[in-house]
Amino acid sequence: MALSESQPNKQKHVHLFYYPECEDLARNVAAQSSNITLQTIKWRNFDDGFPNIYINNAQDLRGQHVAFLASFSSTGVIFEQLSVIYLLPRLFVASFTLVLPFFPTGSFERMEDEGDVATAFTLSRMLTNIPISRGGPTSLVIYDIHALQERFYFGDHVLPLFETGIPLLKQRLHQLRDADNIVIAFPDDGAWKRFHKLLDHFPTVVCNKVREGDKRIVRLKEGNPAGCHVVIVDDLVQSGGTLIECQKVLAAHGAAKVSAYVTHGVFPKRSWERFTHKDESSEKAFSYFWITDSCPLTVKAIANKAPFEVLSLAGSIADGLQI
């Protein structure tokens, strides 16, 4: 009898710590399984502004599986989280998993001119220095990192696990009334390379950016959106300018409706506001705009604001903690 047949697949019990802005997501993750217990940390600061942090029940973590749900939403919050991330594996834990849904410097992964700083490599090196726990290297869970080759920026002390939010999108699309009339659009060749194999059973449209003088203009490269509900898919959104230009091109080529999906709704400077349906009479360029809860500050900002819908990573993260 095979080992897998003779012994049941016993799930490990995971103690999940989290950064305060991730609390809603952490609670949703814990709700997915009785094998996940939320733990707390006292996040305080000294008078000079530097962190004064205390990990509750640290002495009880020996021999336990431990995880930390992080959010590197700004440079100002990274140091205090790294302080915890570097300590938890040293508490004689059985294993340590870091869940960082959004890897914020992922789009700065290469040099175009001498002097450019590839901060994706910098952050990768910082995470590579996480101490090894009793169970071995840290498991690092990241969703839809901007470039898959960034896997090789990490050293041997961490094991990157690159996950995707695309299954959440596919599940949502199947729930739509016009599910049989969906076309997937990619705003550029990079998005097509990143996601087309995950969406290969949908008809596709590919746009690209061409330079005309000092301007970069979005054009339709291939595919036919006419009469269809077209869903633009990309890994992240910042200002949203490319998505808006892509929507205009698709509508001009006859798309019946246009929606968008990005795993990471970064939206600096409240740039999400340019997508909201402000009133019933306002133009609704996007029927739906789906994001995940990888950027918790954005999730709170766009709550109950059409056309936004949040597809939660909680179930996927809970599964990832069992790997």
Secondary structure, 3 states (H helix, E strand, C coil): CCHHHHCCCCCCCEEEEECHHHHHHHHHHHCCCCCEEECCEEEEECCCCCEEEEECCHHHHCCCEEEEECCCCCHHHHHHHHHHHHHHHHCCCCEEEEECCCCCCCCCCCCCCCCCCCHHHHHHHHHHCCCCECCECEEEEEECCCCHHHHHHCCCCEEEEEECCHHHHHHHHHCCCCHHHEEEEECCHHHHHHHHHHHCCCCEEEEEEEEECCEEEEEEEECCCCCCEEEEEEEEECCCHHHHHHHHHHHHCCCCEEEEEEEEECCHHHHHHHHCCCCCCCCCCCCCEEEECCCHHHHHHCCCCCCEEEECCHHHHHHHCCC
